Amino acid sequence: MKIQVLGSGCATCKKLFEITKTAVKELGLPGEVEYITDFQQILNMGLMSSPVLAVNGKPALVGFVPKVEEIKKAILKALESK
């Protein structure tokens, strides 16, 4: 399982990264959340906006910073649809 936050490095992107780390910890999932600031990787996913929460290389949330509960739901949904 690979969980990533992709963004420009702005405050909004960093906030999504921090909240995502909290969500992963609360879910008891193994591994670390990776923070990527290479915009080319966002473009490679076919996206034009950030921040992006990606699970196993696929976007789960794009363009906003939700609350921790919404992030947990998005992660679980992405893991179920493997």
mmCIF file of the N, C-alpha and C atoms, coordinates in Angstrom:
data_MODEL
# 
_entry.id   MODEL 
# 
loop_
_atom_site.group_PDB 
_atom_site.id 
_atom_site.type_symbol 
_atom_site.label_atom_id 
_atom_site.label_alt_id 
_atom_site.label_comp_id 
_atom_site.label_asym_id 
_atom_site.label_entity_id 
_atom_site.label_seq_id 
_atom_site.pdbx_PDB_ins_code 
_atom_site.Cartn_x 
_atom_site.Cartn_y 
_atom_site.Cartn_z 
_atom_site.occupancy 
_atom_site.B_iso_or_equiv 
_atom_site.pdbx_formal_charge 
_atom_site.auth_seq_id 
_atom_site.auth_comp_id 
_atom_site.auth_asym_id 
_atom_site.auth_atom_id 
_atom_site.pdbx_PDB_model_num 
ATOM 1   N N  . MET A 1 1  ? 0.845   -1.172 0.000   1.00 0.00 ? 1  MET A N  1 
ATOM 2   C CA . MET A 1 1  ? 0.000   0.000  0.000   1.00 0.00 ? 1  MET A CA 1 
ATOM 3   C C  . MET A 1 1  ? 0.893   1.239  0.000   1.00 0.00 ? 1  MET A C  1 
ATOM 4   N N  . LYS A 1 2  ? 0.555   2.184  -0.865  1.00 0.00 ? 2  LYS A N  1 
ATOM 5   C CA . LYS A 1 2  ? 1.326   3.417  -0.975  1.00 0.00 ? 2  LYS A CA 1 
ATOM 6   C C  . LYS A 1 2  ? 0.356   4.590  -0.900  1.00 0.00 ? 2  LYS A C  1 
ATOM 7   N N  . ILE A 1 3  ? 0.568   5.461  0.085   1.00 0.00 ? 3  ILE A N  1 
ATOM 8   C CA . ILE A 1 3  ? -0.262  6.653  0.240   1.00 0.00 ? 3  ILE A CA 1 
ATOM 9   C C  . ILE A 1 3  ? 0.633   7.868  0.047   1.00 0.00 ? 3  ILE A C  1 
ATOM 10  N N  . GLN A 1 4  ? 0.197   8.748  -0.870  1.00 0.00 ? 4  GLN A N  1 
ATOM 11  C CA . GLN A 1 4  ? 0.982   9.926  -1.198  1.00 0.00 ? 4  GLN A CA 1 
ATOM 12  C C  . GLN A 1 4  ? 0.114   11.176 -1.184  1.00 0.00 ? 4  GLN A C  1 
ATOM 13  N N  . VAL A 1 5  ? 0.730   12.284 -0.813  1.00 0.00 ? 5  VAL A N  1 
ATOM 14  C CA . VAL A 1 5  ? 0.132   13.602 -0.986  1.00 0.00 ? 5  VAL A CA 1 
ATOM 15  C C  . VAL A 1 5  ? 1.028   14.323 -1.975  1.00 0.00 ? 5  VAL A C  1 
ATOM 16  N N  . LEU A 1 6  ? 0.433   14.802 -3.055  1.00 0.00 ? 6  LEU A N  1 
ATOM 17  C CA . LEU A 1 6  ? 1.172   15.521 -4.085  1.00 0.00 ? 6  LEU A CA 1 
ATOM 18  C C  . LEU A 1 6  ? 0.690   16.960 -4.107  1.00 0.00 ? 6  LEU A C  1 
ATOM 19  N N  . GLY A 1 7  ? 1.638   17.878 -4.139  1.00 0.00 ? 7  GLY A N  1 
ATOM 20  C CA . GLY A 1 7  ? 1.272   19.283 -4.167  1.00 0.00 ? 7  GLY A CA 1 
ATOM 21  C C  . GLY A 1 7  ? 2.465   20.162 -4.427  1.00 0.00 ? 7  GLY A C  1 
ATOM 22  N N  . SER A 1 8  ? 2.228   21.449 -4.441  1.00 0.00 ? 8  SER A N  1 
ATOM 23  C CA . SER A 1 8  ? 3.256   22.432 -4.788  1.00 0.00 ? 8  SER A CA 1 
ATOM 24  C C  . SER A 1 8  ? 4.175   22.775 -3.624  1.00 0.00 ? 8  SER A C  1 
ATOM 25  N N  . GLY A 1 9  ? 3.786   22.383 -2.436  1.00 0.00 ? 9  GLY A N  1 
ATOM 26  C CA . GLY A 1 9  ? 4.543   22.768 -1.250  1.00 0.00 ? 9  GLY A CA 1 
ATOM 27  C C  . GLY A 1 9  ? 3.905   23.917 -0.501  1.00 0.00 ? 9  GLY A C  1 
ATOM 28  N N  . CYS A 1 10 ? 2.728   24.330 -0.959  1.00 0.00 ? 10 CYS A N  1 
ATOM 29  C CA . CYS A 1 10 ? 2.019   25.443 -0.315  1.00 0.00 ? 10 CYS A CA 1 
ATOM 30  C C  . CYS A 1 10 ? 1.416   24.993 1.029   1.00 0.00 ? 10 CYS A C  1 
ATOM 31  N N  . ALA A 1 11 ? 0.888   25.942 1.757   1.00 0.00 ? 11 ALA A N  1 
ATOM 32  C CA . ALA A 1 11 ? 0.313   25.657 3.073   1.00 0.00 ? 11 ALA A CA 1 
ATOM 33  C C  . ALA A 1 11 ? -0.855  24.683 2.981   1.00 0.00 ? 11 ALA A C  1 
ATOM 34  N N  . THR A 1 12 ? -1.675  24.798 1.939   1.00 0.00 ? 12 THR A N  1 
ATOM 35  C CA . THR A 1 12 ? -2.817  23.907 1.767   1.00 0.00 ? 12 THR A CA 1 
ATOM 36  C C  . THR A 1 12 ? -2.351  22.465 1.552   1.00 0.00 ? 12 THR A C  1 
ATOM 37  N N  . CYS A 1 13 ? -1.341  22.297 0.729   1.00 0.00 ? 13 CYS A N  1 
ATOM 38  C CA . CYS A 1 13 ? -0.814  20.954 0.445   1.00 0.00 ? 13 CYS A CA 1 
ATOM 39  C C  . CYS A 1 13 ? -0.187  20.343 1.700   1.00 0.00 ? 13 CYS A C  1 
ATOM 40  N N  . LYS A 1 14 ? 0.547   21.171 2.440   1.00 0.00 ? 14 LYS A N  1 
ATOM 41  C CA . LYS A 1 14 ? 1.167   20.688 3.675   1.00 0.00 ? 14 LYS A CA 1 
ATOM 42  C C  . LYS A 1 14 ? 0.111   20.300 4.699   1.00 0.00 ? 14 LYS A C  1 
ATOM 43  N N  . LYS A 1 15 ? -0.990  21.046 4.719   1.00 0.00 ? 15 LYS A N  1 
ATOM 44  C CA . LYS A 1 15 ? -2.071  20.726 5.651   1.00 0.00 ? 15 LYS A CA 1 
ATOM 45  C C  . LYS A 1 15 ? -2.689  19.374 5.299   1.00 0.00 ? 15 LYS A C  1 
ATOM 46  N N  . LEU A 1 16 ? -2.903  19.101 4.008   1.00 0.00 ? 16 LEU A N  1 
ATOM 47  C CA . LEU A 1 16 ? -3.433  17.801 3.600   1.00 0.00 ? 16 LEU A CA 1 
ATOM 48  C C  . LEU A 1 16 ? -2.466  16.690 4.009   1.00 0.00 ? 16 LEU A C  1 
ATOM 49  N N  . PHE A 1 17 ? -1.175  16.918 3.859   1.00 0.00 ? 17 PHE A N  1 
ATOM 50  C CA . PHE A 1 17 ? -0.169  15.939 4.250   1.00 0.00 ? 17 PHE A CA 1 
ATOM 51  C C  . PHE A 1 17 ? -0.275  15.626 5.745   1.00 0.00 ? 17 PHE A C  1 
ATOM 52  N N  . GLU A 1 18 ? -0.353  16.652 6.571   1.00 0.00 ? 18 GLU A N  1 
ATOM 53  C CA . GLU A 1 18 ? -0.429  16.453 8.024   1.00 0.00 ? 18 GLU A CA 1 
ATOM 54  C C  . GLU A 1 18 ? -1.709  15.723 8.426   1.00 0.00 ? 18 GLU A C  1 
ATOM 55  N N  . ILE A 1 19 ? -2.844  16.125 7.844   1.00 0.00 ? 19 ILE A N  1 
ATOM 56  C CA . ILE A 1 19 ? -4.117  15.485 8.178   1.00 0.00 ? 19 ILE A CA 1 
ATOM 57  C C  . ILE A 1 19 ? -4.123  14.033 7.689   1.00 0.00 ? 19 ILE A C  1 
ATOM 58  N N  . THR A 1 20 ? -3.516  13.784 6.538   1.00 0.00 ? 20 THR A N  1 
ATOM 59  C CA . THR A 1 20 ? -3.447  12.426 6.011   1.00 0.00 ? 20 THR A CA 1 
ATOM 60  C C  . THR A 1 20 ? -2.604  11.540 6.918   1.00 0.00 ? 20 THR A C  1 
ATOM 61  N N  . LYS A 1 21 ? -1.506  12.055 7.440   1.00 0.00 ? 21 LYS A N  1 
ATOM 62  C CA . LYS A 1 21 ? -0.691  11.278 8.381   1.00 0.00 ? 21 LYS A CA 1 
ATOM 63  C C  . LYS A 1 21 ? -1.517  10.904 9.609   1.00 0.00 ? 21 LYS A C  1 
ATOM 64  N N  . THR A 1 22 ? -2.318  11.841 10.091  1.00 0.00 ? 22 THR A N  1 
ATOM 65  C CA . THR A 1 22 ? -3.196  11.574 11.236  1.00 0.00 ? 22 THR A CA 1 
ATOM 66  C C  . THR A 1 22 ? -4.207  10.479 10.887  1.00 0.00 ? 22 THR A C  1 
ATOM 67  N N  . ALA A 1 23 ? -4.810  10.569 9.712   1.00 0.00 ? 23 ALA A N  1 
ATOM 68  C CA . ALA A 1 23 ? -5.813  9.583  9.286   1.00 0.00 ? 23 ALA A CA 1 
ATOM 69  C C  . ALA A 1 23 ? -5.207  8.185  9.190   1.00 0.00 ? 23 ALA A C  1 
ATOM 70  N N  . VAL A 1 24 ? -4.020  8.093  8.604   1.00 0.00 ? 24 VAL A N  1 
ATOM 71  C CA . VAL A 1 24 ? -3.347  6.794  8.462   1.00 0.00 ? 24 VAL A CA 1 
ATOM 72  C C  . VAL A 1 24 ? -3.041  6.204  9.834   1.00 0.00 ? 24 VAL A C  1 
ATOM 73  N N  . LYS A 1 25 ? -2.585  7.042  10.748  1.00 0.00 ? 25 LYS A N  1 
ATOM 74  C CA . LYS A 1 25 ? -2.294  6.584  12.110  1.00 0.00 ? 25 LYS A CA 1 
ATOM 75  C C  . LYS A 1 25 ? -3.563  6.104  12.803  1.00 0.00 ? 25 LYS A C  1 
ATOM 76  N N  . GLU A 1 26 ? -4.653  6.869  12.679  1.00 0.00 ? 26 GLU A N  1 
ATOM 77  C CA . GLU A 1 26 ? -5.918  6.490  13.323  1.00 0.00 ? 26 GLU A CA 1 
ATOM 78  C C  . GLU A 1 26 ? -6.484  5.203  12.734  1.00 0.00 ? 26 GLU A C  1 
ATOM 79  N N  . LEU A 1 27 ? -6.245  4.966  11.453  1.00 0.00 ? 27 LEU A N  1 
ATOM 80  C CA . LEU A 1 27 ? -6.708  3.728  10.817  1.00 0.00 ? 27 LEU A CA 1 
ATOM 81  C C  . LEU A 1 27 ? -5.811  2.545  11.155  1.00 0.00 ? 27 LEU A C  1 
ATOM 82  N N  . GLY A 1 28 ? -4.655  2.815  11.709  1.00 0.00 ? 28 GLY A N  1 
ATOM 83  C CA . GLY A 1 28 ? -3.718  1.750  12.063  1.00 0.00 ? 28 GLY A CA 1 
ATOM 84  C C  . GLY A 1 28 ? -3.073  1.096  10.847  1.00 0.00 ? 28 GLY A C  1 
ATOM 85  N N  . LEU A 1 29 ? -2.934  1.862  9.774   1.00 0.00 ? 29 LEU A N  1 
ATOM 86  C CA . LEU A 1 29 ? -2.341  1.328  8.558   1.00 0.00 ? 29 LEU A CA 1 
ATOM 87  C C  . LEU A 1 29 ? -0.821  1.365  8.644   1.00 0.00 ? 29 LEU A C  1 
ATOM 88  N N  . PRO A 1 30 ? -0.160  0.373  8.069   1.00 0.00 ? 30 PRO A N  1 
ATOM 89  C CA . PRO A 1 30 ? 1.302   0.358  8.085   1.00 0.00 ? 30 PRO A CA 1 
ATOM 90  C C  . PRO A 1 30 ? 1.878   1.337  7.072   1.00 0.00 ? 30 PRO A C  1 
ATOM 91  N N  . GLY A 1 31 ? 3.124   1.710  7.276   1.00 0.00 ? 31 GLY A N  1 
ATOM 92  C CA . GLY A 1 31 ? 3.818   2.544  6.296   1.00 0.00 ? 31 GLY A CA 1 
ATOM 93  C C  . GLY A 1 31 ? 3.707   4.018  6.584   1.00 0.00 ? 31 GLY A C  1 
ATOM 94  N N  . GLU A 1 32 ? 4.419   4.766  5.765   1.00 0.00 ? 32 GLU A N  1 
ATOM 95  C CA . GLU A 1 32 ? 4.479   6.211  5.889   1.00 0.00 ? 32 GLU A CA 1 
ATOM 96  C C  . GLU A 1 32 ? 3.719   6.873  4.749   1.00 0.00 ? 32 GLU A C  1 
ATOM 97  N N  . VAL A 1 33 ? 3.284   8.094  4.983   1.00 0.00 ? 33 VAL A N  1 
ATOM 98  C CA . VAL A 1 33 ? 2.675   8.900  3.934   1.00 0.00 ? 33 VAL A CA 1 
ATOM 99  C C  . VAL A 1 33 ? 3.811   9.659  3.251   1.00 0.00 ? 33 VAL A C  1 
ATOM 100 N N  . GLU A 1 34 ? 3.858   9.582  1.932   1.00 0.00 ? 34 GLU A N  1 
ATOM 101 C CA . GLU A 1 34 ? 4.902   10.251 1.164   1.00 0.00 ? 34 GLU A CA 1 
ATOM 102 C C  . GLU A 1 34 ? 4.390   11.610 0.681   1.00 0.00 ? 34 GLU A C  1 
ATOM 103 N N  . TYR A 1 35 ? 5.240   12.630 0.769   1.00 0.00 ? 35 TYR A N  1 
ATOM 104 C CA . TYR A 1 35 ? 4.877   13.978 0.312   1.00 0.00 ? 35 TYR A CA 1 
ATOM 105 C C  . TYR A 1 35 ? 5.716   14.308 -0.913  1.00 0.00 ? 35 TYR A C  1 
ATOM 106 N N  . ILE A 1 36 ? 5.065   14.577 -2.023  1.00 0.00 ? 36 ILE A N  1 
ATOM 107 C CA . ILE A 1 36 ? 5.741   14.816 -3.299  1.00 0.00 ? 36 ILE A CA 1 
ATOM 108 C C  . ILE A 1 36 ? 5.405   16.221 -3.794  1.00 0.00 ? 36 ILE A C  1 
ATOM 109 N N  . THR A 1 37 ? 6.438   16.988 -4.129  1.00 0.00 ? 37 THR A N  1 
ATOM 110 C CA . THR A 1 37 ? 6.224   18.344 -4.625  1.00 0.00 ? 37 THR A CA 1 
ATOM 111 C C  . THR A 1 37 ? 6.577   18.479 -6.107  1.00 0.00 ? 37 THR A C  1 
ATOM 112 N N  . ASP A 1 38 ? 6.773   17.375 -6.781  1.00 0.00 ? 38 ASP A N  1 
ATOM 113 C CA . ASP A 1 38 ? 7.082   17.378 -8.215  1.00 0.00 ? 38 ASP A CA 1 
ATOM 114 C C  . ASP A 1 38 ? 5.771   17.453 -8.998  1.00 0.00 ? 38 ASP A C  1 
ATOM 115 N N  . PHE A 1 39 ? 5.471   18.655 -9.546  1.00 0.00 ? 39 PHE A N  1 
ATOM 116 C CA . PHE A 1 39 ? 4.190   18.849 -10.230 1.00 0.00 ? 39 PHE A CA 1 
ATOM 117 C C  . PHE A 1 39 ? 4.047   17.938 -11.449 1.00 0.00 ? 39 PHE A C  1 
ATOM 118 N N  . GLN A 1 40 ? 5.169   17.501 -12.016 1.00 0.00 ? 40 GLN A N  1 
ATOM 119 C CA . GLN A 1 40 ? 5.119   16.594 -13.171 1.00 0.00 ? 40 GLN A CA 1 
ATOM 120 C C  . GLN A 1 40 ? 4.406   15.292 -12.807 1.00 0.00 ? 40 GLN A C  1 
ATOM 121 N N  . GLN A 1 41 ? 4.571   14.837 -11.575 1.00 0.00 ? 41 GLN A N  1 
ATOM 122 C CA . GLN A 1 41 ? 3.891   13.606 -11.152 1.00 0.00 ? 41 GLN A CA 1 
ATOM 123 C C  . GLN A 1 41 ? 2.375   13.798 -11.088 1.00 0.00 ? 41 GLN A C  1 
ATOM 124 N N  . ILE A 1 42 ? 1.938   15.009 -10.731 1.00 0.00 ? 42 ILE A N  1 
ATOM 125 C CA . ILE A 1 42 ? 0.502   15.304 -10.737 1.00 0.00 ? 42 ILE A CA 1 
ATOM 126 C C  . ILE A 1 42 ? -0.001  15.279 -12.185 1.00 0.00 ? 42 ILE A C  1 
ATOM 127 N N  . LEU A 1 43 ? 0.743   15.903 -13.076 1.00 0.00 ? 43 LEU A N  1 
ATOM 128 C CA . LEU A 1 43 ? 0.368   15.899 -14.487 1.00 0.00 ? 43 LEU A CA 1 
ATOM 129 C C  . LEU A 1 43 ? 0.348   14.484 -15.055 1.00 0.00 ? 43 LEU A C  1 
ATOM 130 N N  . ASN A 1 44 ? 1.278   13.641 -14.617 1.00 0.00 ? 44 ASN A N  1 
ATOM 131 C CA . ASN A 1 44 ? 1.317   12.258 -15.086 1.00 0.00 ? 44 ASN A CA 1 
ATOM 132 C C  . ASN A 1 44 ? 0.070   11.477 -14.697 1.00 0.00 ? 44 ASN A C  1 
ATOM 133 N N  . MET A 1 45 ? -0.620  11.922 -13.650 1.00 0.00 ? 45 MET A N  1 
ATOM 134 C CA . MET A 1 45 ? -1.880  11.293 -13.239 1.00 0.00 ? 45 MET A CA 1 
ATOM 135 C C  . MET A 1 45 ? -3.050  11.835 -14.053 1.00 0.00 ? 45 MET A C  1 
ATOM 136 N N  . GLY A 1 46 ? -2.768  12.795 -14.921 1.00 0.00 ? 46 GLY A N  1 
ATOM 137 C CA . GLY A 1 46 ? -3.819  13.387 -15.732 1.00 0.00 ? 46 GLY A CA 1 
ATOM 138 C C  . GLY A 1 46 ? -4.580  14.491 -15.019 1.00 0.00 ? 46 GLY A C  1 
ATOM 139 N N  . LEU A 1 47 ? -3.980  15.049 -13.972 1.00 0.00 ? 47 LEU A N  1 
ATOM 140 C CA . LEU A 1 47 ? -4.642  16.076 -13.169 1.00 0.00 ? 47 LEU A CA 1 
ATOM 141 C C  . LEU A 1 47 ? -3.979  17.429 -13.380 1.00 0.00 ? 47 LEU A C  1 
ATOM 142 N N  . MET A 1 48 ? -4.761  18.476 -13.154 1.00 0.00 ? 48 MET A N  1 
ATOM 143 C CA . MET A 1 48 ? -4.244  19.834 -13.311 1.00 0.00 ? 48 MET A CA 1 
ATOM 144 C C  . MET A 1 48 ? -4.360  20.658 -12.026 1.00 0.00 ? 48 MET A C  1 
ATOM 145 N N  . SER A 1 49 ? -4.824  20.055 -10.951 1.00 0.00 ? 49 SER A N  1 
ATOM 146 C CA . SER A 1 49 ? -4.961  20.814 -9.712  1.00 0.00 ? 49 SER A CA 1 
ATOM 147 C C  . SER A 1 49 ? -4.362  20.033 -8.550  1.00 0.00 ? 49 SER A C  1 
ATOM 148 N N  . SER A 1 50 ? -4.106  20.753 -7.482  1.00 0.00 ? 50 SER A N  1 
ATOM 149 C CA . SER A 1 50 ? -3.555  20.129 -6.287  1.00 0.00 ? 50 SER A CA 1 
ATOM 150 C C  . SER A 1 50 ? -4.236  20.756 -5.071  1.00 0.00 ? 50 SER A C  1 
ATOM 151 N N  . PRO A 1 51 ? -4.120  20.166 -3.919  1.00 0.00 ? 51 PRO A N  1 
ATOM 152 C CA . PRO A 1 51 ? -3.357  18.975 -3.603  1.00 0.00 ? 51 PRO A CA 1 
ATOM 153 C C  . PRO A 1 51 ? -4.074  17.702 -4.047  1.00 0.00 ? 51 PRO A C  1 
ATOM 154 N N  . VAL A 1 52 ? -3.296  16.625 -4.106  1.00 0.00 ? 52 VAL A N  1 
ATOM 155 C CA . VAL A 1 52 ? -3.830  15.316 -4.492  1.00 0.00 ? 52 VAL A CA 1 
ATOM 156 C C  . VAL A 1 52 ? -3.493  14.320 -3.403  1.00 0.00 ? 52 VAL A C  1 
ATOM 157 N N  . LEU A 1 53 ? -4.486  13.552 -2.986  1.00 0.00 ? 53 LEU A N  1 
ATOM 158 C CA . LEU A 1 53 ? -4.260  12.393 -2.124  1.00 0.00 ? 53 LEU A CA 1 
ATOM 159 C C  . LEU A 1 53 ? -4.348  11.187 -3.032  1.00 0.00 ? 53 LEU A C  1 
ATOM 160 N N  . ALA A 1 54 ? -3.255  10.436 -3.137  1.00 0.00 ? 54 ALA A N  1 
ATOM 161 C CA . ALA A 1 54 ? -3.218  9.267  -4.002  1.00 0.00 ? 54 ALA A CA 1 
ATOM 162 C C  . ALA A 1 54 ? -3.016  8.014  -3.158  1.00 0.00 ? 54 ALA A C  1 
ATOM 163 N N  . VAL A 1 55 ? -3.758  6.973  -3.509  1.00 0.00 ? 55 VAL A N  1 
ATOM 164 C CA . VAL A 1 55 ? -3.616  5.680  -2.850  1.00 0.00 ? 55 VAL A CA 1 
ATOM 165 C C  . VAL A 1 55 ? -3.250  4.669  -3.926  1.00 0.00 ? 55 VAL A C  1 
ATOM 166 N N  . ASN A 1 56 ? -2.117  4.017  -3.738  1.00 0.00 ? 56 ASN A N  1 
ATOM 167 C CA . ASN A 1 56 ? -1.592  3.056  -4.707  1.00 0.00 ? 56 ASN A CA 1 
ATOM 168 C C  . ASN A 1 56 ? -1.505  3.645  -6.115  1.00 0.00 ? 56 ASN A C  1 
ATOM 169 N N  . GLY A 1 57 ? -1.066  4.909  -6.184  1.00 0.00 ? 57 GLY A N  1 
ATOM 170 C CA . GLY A 1 57 ? -0.837  5.558  -7.465  1.00 0.00 ? 57 GLY A CA 1 
ATOM 171 C C  . GLY A 1 57 ? -2.056  6.112  -8.162  1.00 0.00 ? 57 GLY A C  1 
ATOM 172 N N  . LYS A 1 58 ? -3.232  6.037  -7.511  1.00 0.00 ? 58 LYS A N  1 
ATOM 173 C CA . LYS A 1 58 ? -4.461  6.554  -8.114  1.00 0.00 ? 58 LYS A CA 1 
ATOM 174 C C  . LYS A 1 58 ? -5.045  7.648  -7.235  1.00 0.00 ? 58 LYS A C  1 
ATOM 175 N N  . PRO A 1 59 ? -5.525  8.736  -7.852  1.00 0.00 ? 59 PRO A N  1 
ATOM 176 C CA . PRO A 1 59 ? -6.093  9.841  -7.068  1.00 0.00 ? 59 PRO A CA 1 
ATOM 177 C C  . PRO A 1 59 ? -7.321  9.408  -6.274  1.00 0.00 ? 59 PRO A C  1 
ATOM 178 N N  . ALA A 1 60 ? -7.343  9.782  -5.001  1.00 0.00 ? 60 ALA A N  1 
ATOM 179 C CA . ALA A 1 60 ? -8.501  9.505  -4.146  1.00 0.00 ? 60 ALA A CA 1 
ATOM 180 C C  . ALA A 1 60 ? -9.242  10.798 -3.817  1.00 0.00 ? 60 ALA A C  1 
ATOM 181 N N  . LEU A 1 61 ? -8.507  11.900 -3.696  1.00 0.00 ? 61 LEU A N  1 
ATOM 182 C CA . LEU A 1 61 ? -9.077  13.228 -3.450  1.00 0.00 ? 61 LEU A CA 1 
ATOM 183 C C  . LEU A 1 61 ? -8.243  14.244 -4.207  1.00 0.00 ? 61 LEU A C  1 
ATOM 184 N N  . VAL A 1 62 ? -8.898  15.235 -4.798  1.00 0.00 ? 62 VAL A N  1 
ATOM 185 C CA . VAL A 1 62 ? -8.165  16.227 -5.586  1.00 0.00 ? 62 VAL A CA 1 
ATOM 186 C C  . VAL A 1 62 ? -8.716  17.629 -5.328  1.00 0.00 ? 62 VAL A C  1 
ATOM 187 N N  . GLY A 1 63 ? -7.811  18.572 -5.050  1.00 0.00 ? 63 GLY A N  1 
ATOM 188 C CA . GLY A 1 63 ? -8.162  19.976 -5.058  1.00 0.00 ? 63 GLY A CA 1 
ATOM 189 C C  . GLY A 1 63 ? -8.685  20.601 -3.789  1.00 0.00 ? 63 GLY A C  1 
ATOM 190 N N  . PHE A 1 64 ? -8.732  19.849 -2.698  1.00 0.00 ? 64 PHE A N  1 
ATOM 191 C CA . PHE A 1 64 ? -9.217  20.448 -1.451  1.00 0.00 ? 64 PHE A CA 1 
ATOM 192 C C  . PHE A 1 64 ? -8.666  19.683 -0.258  1.00 0.00 ? 64 PHE A C  1 
ATOM 193 N N  . VAL A 1 65 ? -8.850  20.245 0.926   1.00 0.00 ? 65 VAL A N  1 
ATOM 194 C CA . VAL A 1 65 ? -8.392  19.619 2.159   1.00 0.00 ? 65 VAL A CA 1 
ATOM 195 C C  . VAL A 1 65 ? -9.611  19.297 3.021   1.00 0.00 ? 65 VAL A C  1 
ATOM 196 N N  . PRO A 1 66 ? -10.029 18.043 3.007   1.00 0.00 ? 66 PRO A N  1 
ATOM 197 C CA . PRO A 1 66 ? -11.185 17.657 3.819   1.00 0.00 ? 66 PRO A CA 1 
ATOM 198 C C  . PRO A 1 66 ? -10.788 17.392 5.269   1.00 0.00 ? 66 PRO A C  1 
ATOM 199 N N  . LYS A 1 67 ? -11.767 17.104 6.075   1.00 0.00 ? 67 LYS A N  1 
ATOM 200 C CA . LYS A 1 67 ? -11.521 16.732 7.467   1.00 0.00 ? 67 LYS A CA 1 
ATOM 201 C C  . LYS A 1 67 ? -10.960 15.316 7.514   1.00 0.00 ? 67 LYS A C  1 
ATOM 202 N N  . VAL A 1 68 ? -10.373 14.980 8.645   1.00 0.00 ? 68 VAL A N  1 
ATOM 203 C CA . VAL A 1 68 ? -9.700  13.685 8.793   1.00 0.00 ? 68 VAL A CA 1 
ATOM 204 C C  . VAL A 1 68 ? -10.643 12.510 8.516   1.00 0.00 ? 68 VAL A C  1 
ATOM 205 N N  . GLU A 1 69 ? -11.905 12.616 8.917   1.00 0.00 ? 69 GLU A N  1 
ATOM 206 C CA . GLU A 1 69 ? -12.848 11.510 8.699   1.00 0.00 ? 69 GLU A CA 1 
ATOM 207 C C  . GLU A 1 69 ? -13.089 11.262 7.211   1.00 0.00 ? 69 GLU A C  1 
ATOM 208 N N  . GLU A 1 70 ? -13.161 12.338 6.425   1.00 0.00 ? 70 GLU A N  1 
ATOM 209 C CA . GLU A 1 70 ? -13.350 12.196 4.974   1.00 0.00 ? 70 GLU A CA 1 
ATOM 210 C C  . GLU A 1 70 ? -12.114 11.560 4.327   1.00 0.00 ? 70 GLU A C  1 
ATOM 211 N N  . ILE A 1 71 ? -10.945 11.908 4.830   1.00 0.00 ? 71 ILE A N  1 
ATOM 212 C CA . ILE A 1 71 ? -9.714  11.320 4.306   1.00 0.00 ? 71 ILE A CA 1 
ATOM 213 C C  . ILE A 1 71 ? -9.684  9.826  4.611   1.00 0.00 ? 71 ILE A C  1 
ATOM 214 N N  . LYS A 1 72 ? -10.070 9.461  5.821   1.00 0.00 ? 72 LYS A N  1 
ATOM 215 C CA . LYS A 1 72 ? -10.092 8.037  6.191   1.00 0.00 ? 72 LYS A CA 1 
ATOM 216 C C  . LYS A 1 72 ? -11.052 7.270  5.276   1.00 0.00 ? 72 LYS A C  1 
ATOM 217 N N  . LYS A 1 73 ? -12.225 7.843  5.007   1.00 0.00 ? 73 LYS A N  1 
ATOM 218 C CA . LYS A 1 73 ? -13.190 7.191  4.112   1.00 0.00 ? 73 LYS A CA 1 
ATOM 219 C C  . LYS A 1 73 ? -12.619 7.040  2.708   1.00 0.00 ? 73 LYS A C  1 
ATOM 220 N N  . ALA A 1 74 ? -11.951 8.068  2.219   1.00 0.00 ? 74 ALA A N  1 
ATOM 221 C CA . ALA A 1 74 ? -11.379 8.019  0.862   1.00 0.00 ? 74 ALA A CA 1 
ATOM 222 C C  . ALA A 1 74 ? -10.282 6.952  0.777   1.00 0.00 ? 74 ALA A C  1 
ATOM 223 N N  . ILE A 1 75 ? -9.457  6.859  1.799   1.00 0.00 ? 75 ILE A N  1 
ATOM 224 C CA . ILE A 1 75 ? -8.397  5.841  1.823   1.00 0.00 ? 75 ILE A CA 1 
ATOM 225 C C  . ILE A 1 75 ? -9.007  4.441  1.825   1.00 0.00 ? 75 ILE A C  1 
ATOM 226 N N  . LEU A 1 76 ? -9.969  4.223  2.706   1.00 0.00 ? 76 LEU A N  1 
ATOM 227 C CA . LEU A 1 76 ? -10.595 2.900  2.786   1.00 0.00 ? 76 LEU A CA 1 
ATOM 228 C C  . LEU A 1 76 ? -11.308 2.528  1.492   1.00 0.00 ? 76 LEU A C  1 
ATOM 229 N N  . LYS A 1 77 ? -11.996 3.492  0.887   1.00 0.00 ? 77 LYS A N  1 
ATOM 230 C CA . LYS A 1 77 ? -12.674 3.239  -0.372  1.00 0.00 ? 77 LYS A CA 1 
ATOM 231 C C  . LYS A 1 77 ? -11.673 2.868  -1.470  1.00 0.00 ? 77 LYS A C  1 
ATOM 232 N N  . ALA A 1 78 ? -10.557 3.587  -1.515  1.00 0.00 ? 78 ALA A N  1 
ATOM 233 C CA . ALA A 1 78 ? -9.528  3.304  -2.519  1.00 0.00 ? 78 ALA A CA 1 
ATOM 234 C C  . ALA A 1 78 ? -8.910  1.926  -2.293  1.00 0.00 ? 78 ALA A C  1 
ATOM 235 N N  . LEU A 1 79 ? -8.728  1.539  -1.050  1.00 0.00 ? 79 LEU A N  1 
ATOM 236 C CA . LEU A 1 79 ? -8.155  0.224  -0.761  1.00 0.00 ? 79 LEU A CA 1 
ATOM 237 C C  . LEU A 1 79 ? -9.122  -0.902 -1.110  1.00 0.00 ? 79 LEU A C  1 
ATOM 238 N N  . GLU A 1 80 ? -10.425 -0.647 -0.947  1.00 0.00 ? 80 GLU A N  1 
ATOM 239 C CA . GLU A 1 80 ? -11.433 -1.660 -1.279  1.00 0.00 ? 80 GLU A CA 1 
ATOM 240 C C  . GLU A 1 80 ? -11.518 -1.884 -2.785  1.00 0.00 ? 80 GLU A C  1 
ATOM 241 N N  . SER A 1 81 ? -11.248 -0.868 -3.564  1.00 0.00 ? 81 SER A N  1 
ATOM 242 C CA . SER A 1 81 ? -11.421 -0.967 -5.018  1.00 0.00 ? 81 SER A CA 1 
ATOM 243 C C  . SER A 1 81 ? -10.155 -1.397 -5.747  1.00 0.00 ? 81 SER A C  1 
ATOM 244 N N  . LYS A 1 82 ? -9.264  -2.062 -5.057  1.00 0.00 ? 82 LYS A N  1 
ATOM 245 C CA . LYS A 1 82 ? -8.017  -2.532 -5.674  1.00 0.00 ? 82 LYS A CA 1 
ATOM 246 C C  . LYS A 1 82 ? -8.278  -3.351 -6.909  1.00 0.00 ? 82 LYS A C  1 
# 
